[in-house]
Amino acid sequence: MRVVEEIETRLAEAFAPRELRVQDDSAAHAGHSGAPEGGESHFSVRIRADELAGLSRVARHRAIHAALGRDLVTRIHALAIDADG
């Protein structure tokens, strides 16, 4: 399974979001330090979910990282998060 699909699946299961968009931005970072051959290293997430409402920015990011799990987060070099309730 591609990393984009793993991110989408885990976030959908954890938050049942009203909006979820995951984008692989790896091509824009090819050749940069930390960007592996073959990409799948840099991602952007836009998520809107009731469960994230009322949380601080830091708490939303922590919840998203927890939902993704350590095994997946450690394979990602960069994750840009746009999250709201």
PDB file of N, CA, C and O in Angstrom:
ATOM      1  N   MET A   1       0.840  -1.177   0.000  1.00  0.00           N
ATOM      2  CA  MET A   1       0.000   0.000   0.000  1.00  0.00           C
ATOM      3  C   MET A   1       0.892   1.249   0.000  1.00  0.00           C
ATOM      4  O   MET A   1       1.880   1.325   0.730  1.00  0.00           O
ATOM      5  N   ARG A   2       0.524   2.210  -0.824  1.00  0.00           N
ATOM      6  CA  ARG A   2       1.273   3.466  -0.881  1.00  0.00           C
ATOM      7  C   ARG A   2       1.083   4.250   0.417  1.00  0.00           C
ATOM      8  O   ARG A   2       0.067   4.107   1.096  1.00  0.00           O
ATOM      9  N   VAL A   3       2.062   5.071   0.750  1.00  0.00           N
ATOM     10  CA  VAL A   3       2.016   5.844   1.986  1.00  0.00           C
ATOM     11  C   VAL A   3       0.798   6.770   2.011  1.00  0.00           C
ATOM     12  O   VAL A   3       0.156   6.910   3.052  1.00  0.00           O
ATOM     13  N   VAL A   4       0.472   7.401   0.882  1.00  0.00           N
ATOM     14  CA  VAL A   4      -0.714   8.268   0.819  1.00  0.00           C
ATOM     15  C   VAL A   4      -1.948   7.490   1.250  1.00  0.00           C
ATOM     16  O   VAL A   4      -2.761   7.993   2.025  1.00  0.00           O
ATOM     17  N   GLU A   5      -2.089   6.285   0.760  1.00  0.00           N
ATOM     18  CA  GLU A   5      -3.249   5.455   1.098  1.00  0.00           C
ATOM     19  C   GLU A   5      -3.248   5.072   2.575  1.00  0.00           C
ATOM     20  O   GLU A   5      -4.304   5.036   3.207  1.00  0.00           O
ATOM     21  N   GLU A   6      -2.081   4.790   3.123  1.00  0.00           N
ATOM     22  CA  GLU A   6      -1.985   4.466   4.549  1.00  0.00           C
ATOM     23  C   GLU A   6      -2.408   5.652   5.396  1.00  0.00           C
ATOM     24  O   GLU A   6      -3.148   5.492   6.366  1.00  0.00           O
ATOM     25  N   ILE A   7      -1.941   6.844   5.034  1.00  0.00           N
ATOM     26  CA  ILE A   7      -2.315   8.049   5.772  1.00  0.00           C
ATOM     27  C   ILE A   7      -3.823   8.253   5.698  1.00  0.00           C
ATOM     28  O   ILE A   7      -4.472   8.472   6.721  1.00  0.00           O
ATOM     29  N   GLU A   8      -4.379   8.182   4.497  1.00  0.00           N
ATOM     30  CA  GLU A   8      -5.821   8.365   4.318  1.00  0.00           C
ATOM     31  C   GLU A   8      -6.620   7.365   5.142  1.00  0.00           C
ATOM     32  O   GLU A   8      -7.574   7.743   5.823  1.00  0.00           O
ATOM     33  N   THR A   9      -6.242   6.104   5.086  1.00  0.00           N
ATOM     34  CA  THR A   9      -6.958   5.048   5.800  1.00  0.00           C
ATOM     35  C   THR A   9      -6.920   5.265   7.297  1.00  0.00           C
ATOM     36  O   THR A   9      -7.954   5.198   7.961  1.00  0.00           O
ATOM     37  N   ARG A  10      -5.746   5.522   7.832  1.00  0.00           N
ATOM     38  CA  ARG A  10      -5.620   5.675   9.289  1.00  0.00           C
ATOM     39  C   ARG A  10      -6.361   6.909   9.798  1.00  0.00           C
ATOM     40  O   ARG A  10      -7.005   6.857  10.846  1.00  0.00           O
ATOM     41  N   LEU A  11      -6.274   8.015   9.064  1.00  0.00           N
ATOM     42  CA  LEU A  11      -6.973   9.223   9.508  1.00  0.00           C
ATOM     43  C   LEU A  11      -8.480   9.081   9.367  1.00  0.00           C
ATOM     44  O   LEU A  11      -9.226   9.558  10.221  1.00  0.00           O
ATOM     45  N   ALA A  12      -8.938   8.435   8.307  1.00  0.00           N
ATOM     46  CA  ALA A  12     -10.377   8.213   8.123  1.00  0.00           C
ATOM     47  C   ALA A  12     -10.931   7.332   9.242  1.00  0.00           C
ATOM     48  O   ALA A  12     -12.012   7.600   9.767  1.00  0.00           O
ATOM     49  N   GLU A  13     -10.198   6.291   9.601  1.00  0.00           N
ATOM     50  CA  GLU A  13     -10.644   5.392  10.667  1.00  0.00           C
ATOM     51  C   GLU A  13     -10.642   6.083  12.035  1.00  0.00           C
ATOM     52  O   GLU A  13     -11.530   5.840  12.853  1.00  0.00           O
ATOM     53  N   ALA A  14      -9.666   6.929  12.281  1.00  0.00           N
ATOM     54  CA  ALA A  14      -9.527   7.569  13.590  1.00  0.00           C
ATOM     55  C   ALA A  14     -10.506   8.722  13.798  1.00  0.00           C
ATOM     56  O   ALA A  14     -10.998   8.927  14.907  1.00  0.00           O
ATOM     57  N   PHE A  15     -10.790   9.481  12.724  1.00  0.00           N
ATOM     58  CA  PHE A  15     -11.537  10.719  12.900  1.00  0.00           C
ATOM     59  C   PHE A  15     -12.853  10.817  12.128  1.00  0.00           C
ATOM     60  O   PHE A  15     -13.624  11.741  12.386  1.00  0.00           O
ATOM     61  N   ALA A  16     -13.142   9.921  11.208  1.00  0.00           N
ATOM     62  CA  ALA A  16     -14.335  10.027  10.356  1.00  0.00           C
ATOM     63  C   ALA A  16     -14.509  11.478   9.893  1.00  0.00           C
ATOM     64  O   ALA A  16     -15.542  12.095  10.157  1.00  0.00           O
ATOM     65  N   PRO A  17     -13.507  12.019   9.207  1.00  0.00           N
ATOM     66  CA  PRO A  17     -13.523  13.444   8.858  1.00  0.00           C
ATOM     67  C   PRO A  17     -14.576  13.814   7.817  1.00  0.00           C
ATOM     68  O   PRO A  17     -14.967  13.005   6.975  1.00  0.00           O
ATOM     69  N   ARG A  18     -15.018  15.069   7.908  1.00  0.00           N
ATOM     70  CA  ARG A  18     -15.912  15.628   6.889  1.00  0.00           C
ATOM     71  C   ARG A  18     -15.130  15.929   5.617  1.00  0.00           C
ATOM     72  O   ARG A  18     -15.663  15.875   4.509  1.00  0.00           O
ATOM     73  N   GLU A  19     -13.857  16.247   5.807  1.00  0.00           N
ATOM     74  CA  GLU A  19     -12.972  16.546   4.678  1.00  0.00           C
ATOM     75  C   GLU A  19     -11.605  15.945   4.977  1.00  0.00           C
ATOM     76  O   GLU A  19     -11.083  16.070   6.085  1.00  0.00           O
ATOM     77  N   LEU A  20     -11.047  15.303   3.990  1.00  0.00           N
ATOM     78  CA  LEU A  20      -9.704  14.732   4.126  1.00  0.00           C
ATOM     79  C   LEU A  20      -9.028  14.763   2.762  1.00  0.00           C
ATOM     80  O   LEU A  20      -9.527  14.193   1.792  1.00  0.00           O
ATOM     81  N   ARG A  21      -7.903  15.427   2.708  1.00  0.00           N
ATOM     82  CA  ARG A  21      -7.114  15.466   1.482  1.00  0.00           C
ATOM     83  C   ARG A  21      -5.654  15.202   1.867  1.00  0.00           C
ATOM     84  O   ARG A  21      -5.094  15.896   2.715  1.00  0.00           O
ATOM     85  N   VAL A  22      -5.058  14.212   1.248  1.00  0.00           N
ATOM     86  CA  VAL A  22      -3.657  13.879   1.479  1.00  0.00           C
ATOM     87  C   VAL A  22      -2.941  13.990   0.146  1.00  0.00           C
ATOM     88  O   VAL A  22      -3.364  13.407  -0.852  1.00  0.00           O
ATOM     89  N   GLN A  23      -1.864  14.736   0.142  1.00  0.00           N
ATOM     90  CA  GLN A  23      -1.118  14.972  -1.095  1.00  0.00           C
ATOM     91  C   GLN A  23       0.343  14.584  -0.901  1.00  0.00           C
ATOM     92  O   GLN A  23       0.957  14.928   0.109  1.00  0.00           O
ATOM     93  N   ASP A  24       0.885  13.877  -1.862  1.00  0.00           N
ATOM     94  CA  ASP A  24       2.302  13.515  -1.861  1.00  0.00           C
ATOM     95  C   ASP A  24       3.073  14.650  -2.533  1.00  0.00           C
ATOM     96  O   ASP A  24       2.955  14.857  -3.741  1.00  0.00           O
ATOM     97  N   ASP A  25       3.858  15.379  -1.751  1.00  0.00           N
ATOM     98  CA  ASP A  25       4.644  16.509  -2.234  1.00  0.00           C
ATOM     99  C   ASP A  25       6.101  16.127  -2.487  1.00  0.00           C
ATOM    100  O   ASP A  25       6.943  17.007  -2.671  1.00  0.00           O
ATOM    101  N   SER A  26       6.407  14.852  -2.498  1.00  0.00           N
ATOM    102  CA  SER A  26       7.784  14.370  -2.565  1.00  0.00           C
ATOM    103  C   SER A  26       8.531  14.833  -3.808  1.00  0.00           C
ATOM    104  O   SER A  26       9.725  15.123  -3.733  1.00  0.00           O
ATOM    105  N   ALA A  27       7.857  14.909  -4.943  1.00  0.00           N
ATOM    106  CA  ALA A  27       8.533  15.296  -6.189  1.00  0.00           C
ATOM    107  C   ALA A  27       9.161  16.683  -6.078  1.00  0.00           C
ATOM    108  O   ALA A  27      10.195  16.947  -6.693  1.00  0.00           O
ATOM    109  N   ALA A  28       8.548  17.563  -5.306  1.00  0.00           N
ATOM    110  CA  ALA A  28       9.074  18.921  -5.140  1.00  0.00           C
ATOM    111  C   ALA A  28      10.331  18.941  -4.270  1.00  0.00           C
ATOM    112  O   ALA A  28      11.021  19.958  -4.197  1.00  0.00           O
ATOM    113  N   HIS A  29      10.627  17.822  -3.613  1.00  0.00           N
ATOM    114  CA  HIS A  29      11.768  17.756  -2.706  1.00  0.00           C
ATOM    115  C   HIS A  29      12.827  16.751  -3.163  1.00  0.00           C
ATOM    116  O   HIS A  29      13.746  16.437  -2.407  1.00  0.00           O
ATOM    117  N   ALA A  30      12.710  16.258  -4.362  1.00  0.00           N
ATOM    118  CA  ALA A  30      13.676  15.282  -4.890  1.00  0.00           C
ATOM    119  C   ALA A  30      15.080  15.864  -4.843  1.00  0.00           C
ATOM    120  O   ALA A  30      15.312  16.997  -5.266  1.00  0.00           O
ATOM    121  N   GLY A  31      15.999  15.086  -4.331  1.00  0.00           N
ATOM    122  CA  GLY A  31      17.389  15.515  -4.246  1.00  0.00           C
ATOM    123  C   GLY A  31      17.732  16.238  -2.964  1.00  0.00           C
ATOM    124  O   GLY A  31      18.911  16.458  -2.687  1.00  0.00           O
ATOM    125  N   HIS A  32      16.750  16.613  -2.177  1.00  0.00           N
ATOM    126  CA  HIS A  32      17.001  17.290  -0.904  1.00  0.00           C
ATOM    127  C   HIS A  32      17.440  16.278   0.144  1.00  0.00           C
ATOM    128  O   HIS A  32      17.168  15.084   0.022  1.00  0.00           O
ATOM    129  N   SER A  33      18.106  16.755   1.150  1.00  0.00           N
ATOM    130  CA  SER A  33      18.517  15.911   2.256  1.00  0.00           C
ATOM    131  C   SER A  33      17.287  15.288   2.910  1.00  0.00           C
ATOM    132  O   SER A  33      16.317  15.988   3.197  1.00  0.00           O
ATOM    133  N   GLY A  34      17.320  14.012   3.140  1.00  0.00           N
ATOM    134  CA  GLY A  34      16.211  13.305   3.765  1.00  0.00           C
ATOM    135  C   GLY A  34      15.162  12.806   2.796  1.00  0.00           C
ATOM    136  O   GLY A  34      14.246  12.089   3.196  1.00  0.00           O
ATOM    137  N   ALA A  35      15.275  13.168   1.539  1.00  0.00           N
ATOM    138  CA  ALA A  35      14.308  12.718   0.535  1.00  0.00           C
ATOM    139  C   ALA A  35      14.845  11.458  -0.130  1.00  0.00           C
ATOM    140  O   ALA A  35      15.806  11.534  -0.895  1.00  0.00           O
ATOM    141  N   PRO A  36      14.250  10.306   0.142  1.00  0.00           N
ATOM    142  CA  PRO A  36      14.762   9.061  -0.408  1.00  0.00           C
ATOM    143  C   PRO A  36      14.452   8.905  -1.893  1.00  0.00           C
ATOM    144  O   PRO A  36      13.543   9.550  -2.415  1.00  0.00           O
ATOM    145  N   GLU A  37      15.201   8.060  -2.560  1.00  0.00           N
ATOM    146  CA  GLU A  37      14.908   7.705  -3.954  1.00  0.00           C
ATOM    147  C   GLU A  37      13.502   7.125  -3.996  1.00  0.00           C
ATOM    148  O   GLU A  37      13.108   6.376  -3.102  1.00  0.00           O
ATOM    149  N   GLY A  38      12.768   7.460  -5.004  1.00  0.00           N
ATOM    150  CA  GLY A  38      11.422   6.909  -5.141  1.00  0.00           C
ATOM    151  C   GLY A  38      10.347   7.714  -4.453  1.00  0.00           C
ATOM    152  O   GLY A  38       9.165   7.393  -4.579  1.00  0.00           O
ATOM    153  N   GLY A  39      10.723   8.757  -3.724  1.00  0.00           N
ATOM    154  CA  GLY A  39       9.726   9.633  -3.110  1.00  0.00           C
ATOM    155  C   GLY A  39       9.030   9.040  -1.911  1.00  0.00           C
ATOM    156  O   GLY A  39       9.625   8.291  -1.136  1.00  0.00           O
ATOM    157  N   GLU A  40       7.760   9.381  -1.762  1.00  0.00           N
ATOM    158  CA  GLU A  40       6.939   8.989  -0.618  1.00  0.00           C
ATOM    159  C   GLU A  40       7.588   9.411   0.701  1.00  0.00           C
ATOM    160  O   GLU A  40       7.727   8.611   1.626  1.00  0.00           O
ATOM    161  N   SER A  41       7.981  10.688   0.766  1.00  0.00           N
ATOM    162  CA  SER A  41       8.646  11.187   1.963  1.00  0.00           C
ATOM    163  C   SER A  41       8.051  12.491   2.492  1.00  0.00           C
ATOM    164  O   SER A  41       8.162  12.773   3.685  1.00  0.00           O
ATOM    165  N   HIS A  42       7.428  13.283   1.635  1.00  0.00           N
ATOM    166  CA  HIS A  42       6.889  14.592   2.009  1.00  0.00           C
ATOM    167  C   HIS A  42       5.398  14.638   1.675  1.00  0.00           C
ATOM    168  O   HIS A  42       4.999  14.371   0.541  1.00  0.00           O
ATOM    169  N   PHE A  43       4.582  14.980   2.673  1.00  0.00           N
ATOM    170  CA  PHE A  43       3.138  14.943   2.489  1.00  0.00           C
ATOM    171  C   PHE A  43       2.471  16.166   3.102  1.00  0.00           C
ATOM    172  O   PHE A  43       2.978  16.774   4.045  1.00  0.00           O
ATOM    173  N   SER A  44       1.317  16.505   2.534  1.00  0.00           N
ATOM    174  CA  SER A  44       0.453  17.544   3.079  1.00  0.00           C
ATOM    175  C   SER A  44      -0.891  16.903   3.387  1.00  0.00           C
ATOM    176  O   SER A  44      -1.416  16.115   2.600  1.00  0.00           O
ATOM    177  N   VAL A  45      -1.442  17.257   4.552  1.00  0.00           N
ATOM    178  CA  VAL A  45      -2.741  16.744   4.966  1.00  0.00           C
ATOM    179  C   VAL A  45      -3.658  17.920   5.292  1.00  0.00           C
ATOM    180  O   VAL A  45      -3.272  18.832   6.023  1.00  0.00           O
ATOM    181  N   ARG A  46      -4.858  17.893   4.754  1.00  0.00           N
ATOM    182  CA  ARG A  46      -5.913  18.827   5.147  1.00  0.00           C
ATOM    183  C   ARG A  46      -7.044  17.961   5.685  1.00  0.00           C
ATOM    184  O   ARG A  46      -7.575  17.102   4.982  1.00  0.00           O
ATOM    185  N   ILE A  47      -7.403  18.203   6.948  1.00  0.00           N
ATOM    186  CA  ILE A  47      -8.433  17.393   7.594  1.00  0.00           C
ATOM    187  C   ILE A  47      -9.366  18.287   8.395  1.00  0.00           C
ATOM    188  O   ILE A  47      -8.933  19.210   9.086  1.00  0.00           O
ATOM    189  N   ARG A  48     -10.657  17.992   8.286  1.00  0.00           N
ATOM    190  CA  ARG A  48     -11.697  18.663   9.056  1.00  0.00           C
ATOM    191  C   ARG A  48     -12.511  17.574   9.733  1.00  0.00           C
ATOM    192  O   ARG A  48     -13.162  16.768   9.068  1.00  0.00           O
ATOM    193  N   ALA A  49     -12.473  17.554  11.065  1.00  0.00           N
ATOM    194  CA  ALA A  49     -13.164  16.509  11.809  1.00  0.00           C
ATOM    195  C   ALA A  49     -13.669  17.062  13.135  1.00  0.00           C
ATOM    196  O   ALA A  49     -12.983  17.847  13.791  1.00  0.00           O
ATOM    197  N   ASP A  50     -14.860  16.652  13.521  1.00  0.00           N
ATOM    198  CA  ASP A  50     -15.459  17.120  14.771  1.00  0.00           C
ATOM    199  C   ASP A  50     -14.574  16.812  15.975  1.00  0.00           C
ATOM    200  O   ASP A  50     -14.499  17.606  16.913  1.00  0.00           O
ATOM    201  N   GLU A  51     -13.919  15.688  15.949  1.00  0.00           N
ATOM    202  CA  GLU A  51     -13.072  15.275  17.078  1.00  0.00           C
ATOM    203  C   GLU A  51     -11.908  16.241  17.323  1.00  0.00           C
ATOM    204  O   GLU A  51     -11.369  16.296  18.429  1.00  0.00           O
ATOM    205  N   LEU A  52     -11.527  16.988  16.309  1.00  0.00           N
ATOM    206  CA  LEU A  52     -10.416  17.937  16.442  1.00  0.00           C
ATOM    207  C   LEU A  52     -10.876  19.325  16.888  1.00  0.00           C
ATOM    208  O   LEU A  52     -10.050  20.178  17.212  1.00  0.00           O
ATOM    209  N   ALA A  53     -12.187  19.551  16.905  1.00  0.00           N
ATOM    210  CA  ALA A  53     -12.739  20.852  17.303  1.00  0.00           C
ATOM    211  C   ALA A  53     -12.390  21.153  18.752  1.00  0.00           C
ATOM    212  O   ALA A  53     -12.459  20.280  19.617  1.00  0.00           O
ATOM    213  N   GLY A  54     -12.022  22.374  18.996  1.00  0.00           N
ATOM    214  CA  GLY A  54     -11.723  22.810  20.350  1.00  0.00           C
ATOM    215  C   GLY A  54     -10.334  22.468  20.843  1.00  0.00           C
ATOM    216  O   GLY A  54      -9.944  22.900  21.928  1.00  0.00           O
ATOM    217  N   LEU A  55      -9.578  21.705  20.075  1.00  0.00           N
ATOM    218  CA  LEU A  55      -8.211  21.371  20.473  1.00  0.00           C
ATOM    219  C   LEU A  55      -7.256  22.469  20.019  1.00  0.00           C
ATOM    220  O   LEU A  55      -7.491  23.130  19.007  1.00  0.00           O
ATOM    221  N   SER A  56      -6.195  22.653  20.762  1.00  0.00           N
ATOM    222  CA  SER A  56      -5.158  23.589  20.339  1.00  0.00           C
ATOM    223  C   SER A  56      -4.453  23.018  19.105  1.00  0.00           C
ATOM    224  O   SER A  56      -4.579  21.832  18.800  1.00  0.00           O
ATOM    225  N   ARG A  57      -3.725  23.860  18.416  1.00  0.00           N
ATOM    226  CA  ARG A  57      -2.983  23.414  17.229  1.00  0.00           C
ATOM    227  C   ARG A  57      -2.053  22.254  17.580  1.00  0.00           C
ATOM    228  O   ARG A  57      -1.978  21.267  16.849  1.00  0.00           O
ATOM    229  N   VAL A  58      -1.354  22.378  18.690  1.00  0.00           N
ATOM    230  CA  VAL A  58      -0.424  21.323  19.111  1.00  0.00           C
ATOM    231  C   VAL A  58      -1.180  20.036  19.416  1.00  0.00           C
ATOM    232  O   VAL A  58      -0.736  18.953  19.034  1.00  0.00           O
ATOM    233  N   ALA A  59      -2.304  20.141  20.094  1.00  0.00           N
ATOM    234  CA  ALA A  59      -3.096  18.949  20.428  1.00  0.00           C
ATOM    235  C   ALA A  59      -3.644  18.280  19.169  1.00  0.00           C
ATOM    236  O   ALA A  59      -3.689  17.052  19.096  1.00  0.00           O
ATOM    237  N   ARG A  60      -4.061  19.071  18.174  1.00  0.00           N
ATOM    238  CA  ARG A  60      -4.541  18.494  16.911  1.00  0.00           C
ATOM    239  C   ARG A  60      -3.417  17.720  16.223  1.00  0.00           C
ATOM    240  O   ARG A  60      -3.629  16.607  15.743  1.00  0.00           O
ATOM    241  N   HIS A  61      -2.221  18.312  16.177  1.00  0.00           N
ATOM    242  CA  HIS A  61      -1.089  17.654  15.537  1.00  0.00           C
ATOM    243  C   HIS A  61      -0.716  16.370  16.278  1.00  0.00           C
ATOM    244  O   HIS A  61      -0.413  15.354  15.652  1.00  0.00           O
ATOM    245  N   ARG A  62      -0.737  16.417  17.593  1.00  0.00           N
ATOM    246  CA  ARG A  62      -0.439  15.206  18.384  1.00  0.00           C
ATOM    247  C   ARG A  62      -1.460  14.107  18.118  1.00  0.00           C
ATOM    248  O   ARG A  62      -1.101  12.936  17.992  1.00  0.00           O
ATOM    249  N   ALA A  63      -2.733  14.488  18.033  1.00  0.00           N
ATOM    250  CA  ALA A  63      -3.787  13.500  17.768  1.00  0.00           C
ATOM    251  C   ALA A  63      -3.599  12.861  16.400  1.00  0.00           C
ATOM    252  O   ALA A  63      -3.789  11.655  16.242  1.00  0.00           O
ATOM    253  N   ILE A  64      -3.231  13.658  15.424  1.00  0.00           N
ATOM    254  CA  ILE A  64      -3.006  13.142  14.068  1.00  0.00           C
ATOM    255  C   ILE A  64      -1.802  12.213  14.042  1.00  0.00           C
ATOM    256  O   ILE A  64      -1.859  11.141  13.439  1.00  0.00           O
ATOM    257  N   HIS A  65      -0.719  12.611  14.686  1.00  0.00           N
ATOM    258  CA  HIS A  65       0.466  11.749  14.742  1.00  0.00           C
ATOM    259  C   HIS A  65       0.141  10.441  15.460  1.00  0.00           C
ATOM    260  O   HIS A  65       0.598   9.377  15.042  1.00  0.00           O
ATOM    261  N   ALA A  66      -0.641  10.509  16.530  1.00  0.00           N
ATOM    262  CA  ALA A  66      -1.016   9.291  17.259  1.00  0.00           C
ATOM    263  C   ALA A  66      -1.864   8.378  16.373  1.00  0.00           C
ATOM    264  O   ALA A  66      -1.686   7.159  16.379  1.00  0.00           O
ATOM    265  N   ALA A  67      -2.784   8.970  15.615  1.00  0.00           N
ATOM    266  CA  ALA A  67      -3.630   8.174  14.719  1.00  0.00           C
ATOM    267  C   ALA A  67      -2.815   7.513  13.614  1.00  0.00           C
ATOM    268  O   ALA A  67      -3.107   6.387  13.210  1.00  0.00           O
ATOM    269  N   LEU A  68      -1.806   8.206  13.133  1.00  0.00           N
ATOM    270  CA  LEU A  68      -0.958   7.630  12.080  1.00  0.00           C
ATOM    271  C   LEU A  68      -0.093   6.503  12.625  1.00  0.00           C
ATOM    272  O   LEU A  68       0.193   5.542  11.911  1.00  0.00           O
ATOM    273  N   GLY A  69       0.321   6.610  13.869  1.00  0.00           N
ATOM    274  CA  GLY A  69       1.140   5.577  14.489  1.00  0.00           C
ATOM    275  C   GLY A  69       2.621   5.791  14.240  1.00  0.00           C
ATOM    276  O   GLY A  69       3.034   6.310  13.203  1.00  0.00           O
ATOM    277  N   ARG A  70       3.392   5.382  15.203  1.00  0.00           N
ATOM    278  CA  ARG A  70       4.847   5.578  15.143  1.00  0.00           C
ATOM    279  C   ARG A  70       5.462   4.906  13.916  1.00  0.00           C
ATOM    280  O   ARG A  70       6.377   5.456  13.303  1.00  0.00           O
ATOM    281  N   ASP A  71       4.969   3.728  13.558  1.00  0.00           N
ATOM    282  CA  ASP A  71       5.539   2.996  12.425  1.00  0.00           C
ATOM    283  C   ASP A  71       5.419   3.790  11.124  1.00  0.00           C
ATOM    284  O   ASP A  71       6.330   3.760  10.296  1.00  0.00           O
ATOM    285  N   LEU A  72       4.316   4.489  10.939  1.00  0.00           N
ATOM    286  CA  LEU A  72       4.133   5.272   9.721  1.00  0.00           C
ATOM    287  C   LEU A  72       4.841   6.624   9.823  1.00  0.00           C
ATOM    288  O   LEU A  72       5.484   7.058   8.867  1.00  0.00           O
ATOM    289  N   VAL A  73       4.730   7.279  10.953  1.00  0.00           N
ATOM    290  CA  VAL A  73       5.349   8.600  11.129  1.00  0.00           C
ATOM    291  C   VAL A  73       6.865   8.527  10.935  1.00  0.00           C
ATOM    292  O   VAL A  73       7.457   9.459  10.392  1.00  0.00           O
ATOM    293  N   THR A  74       7.491   7.453  11.364  1.00  0.00           N
ATOM    294  CA  THR A  74       8.949   7.345  11.221  1.00  0.00           C
ATOM    295  C   THR A  74       9.388   7.142   9.768  1.00  0.00           C
ATOM    296  O   THR A  74      10.563   7.329   9.451  1.00  0.00           O
ATOM    297  N   ARG A  75       8.467   6.765   8.886  1.00  0.00           N
ATOM    298  CA  ARG A  75       8.797   6.610   7.462  1.00  0.00           C
ATOM    299  C   ARG A  75       8.593   7.899   6.677  1.00  0.00           C
ATOM    300  O   ARG A  75       8.975   7.985   5.510  1.00  0.00           O
ATOM    301  N   ILE A  76       7.996   8.893   7.309  1.00  0.00           N
ATOM    302  CA  ILE A  76       7.711  10.172   6.650  1.00  0.00           C
ATOM    303  C   ILE A  76       8.757  11.195   7.053  1.00  0.00           C
ATOM    304  O   ILE A  76       9.017  11.384   8.241  1.00  0.00           O
ATOM    305  N   HIS A  77       9.356  11.857   6.075  1.00  0.00           N
ATOM    306  CA  HIS A  77      10.357  12.867   6.378  1.00  0.00           C
ATOM    307  C   HIS A  77       9.705  14.188   6.778  1.00  0.00           C
ATOM    308  O   HIS A  77      10.187  14.858   7.692  1.00  0.00           O
ATOM    309  N   ALA A  78       8.616  14.575   6.110  1.00  0.00           N
ATOM    310  CA  ALA A  78       7.937  15.837   6.413  1.00  0.00           C
ATOM    311  C   ALA A  78       6.436  15.669   6.219  1.00  0.00           C
ATOM    312  O   ALA A  78       5.977  15.060   5.253  1.00  0.00           O
ATOM    313  N   LEU A  79       5.680  16.231   7.174  1.00  0.00           N
ATOM    314  CA  LEU A  79       4.226  16.167   7.116  1.00  0.00           C
ATOM    315  C   LEU A  79       3.670  17.545   7.469  1.00  0.00           C
ATOM    316  O   LEU A  79       3.773  17.990   8.612  1.00  0.00           O
ATOM    317  N   ALA A  80       3.089  18.204   6.494  1.00  0.00           N
ATOM    318  CA  ALA A  80       2.438  19.500   6.691  1.00  0.00           C
ATOM    319  C   ALA A  80       0.979  19.223   7.025  1.00  0.00           C
ATOM    320  O   ALA A  80       0.291  18.521   6.283  1.00  0.00           O
ATOM    321  N   ILE A  81       0.501  19.777   8.149  1.00  0.00           N
ATOM    322  CA  ILE A  81      -0.858  19.498   8.616  1.00  0.00           C
ATOM    323  C   ILE A  81      -1.675  20.782   8.667  1.00  0.00           C
ATOM    324  O   ILE A  81      -1.273  21.774   9.276  1.00  0.00           O
ATOM    325  N   ASP A  82      -2.823  20.738   8.020  1.00  0.00           N
ATOM    326  CA  ASP A  82      -3.830  21.789   8.104  1.00  0.00           C
ATOM    327  C   ASP A  82      -5.059  21.119   8.682  1.00  0.00           C
ATOM    328  O   ASP A  82      -5.805  20.448   7.970  1.00  0.00           O
ATOM    329  N   ALA A  83      -5.269  21.306   9.990  1.00  0.00           N
ATOM    330  CA  ALA A  83      -6.332  20.588  10.695  1.00  0.00           C
ATOM    331  C   ALA A  83      -7.239  21.558  11.437  1.00  0.00           C
ATOM    332  O   ALA A  83      -6.796  22.576  11.967  1.00  0.00           O
ATOM    333  N   ASP A  84      -8.522  21.210  11.459  1.00  0.00           N
ATOM    334  CA  ASP A  84      -9.498  22.017  12.163  1.00  0.00           C
ATOM    335  C   ASP A  84     -10.702  21.148  12.506  1.00  0.00           C
ATOM    336  O   ASP A  84     -10.870  20.050  11.977  1.00  0.00           O
ATOM    337  N   GLY A  85     -11.524  21.662  13.394  1.00  0.00           N
ATOM    338  CA  GLY A  85     -12.720  20.940  13.812  1.00  0.00           C
ATOM    339  C   GLY A  85     -13.866  21.130  12.873  1.00  0.00           C
ATOM    340  O   GLY A  85     -14.945  20.581  13.095  1.00  0.00           O
TER     341      GLY A  85
END
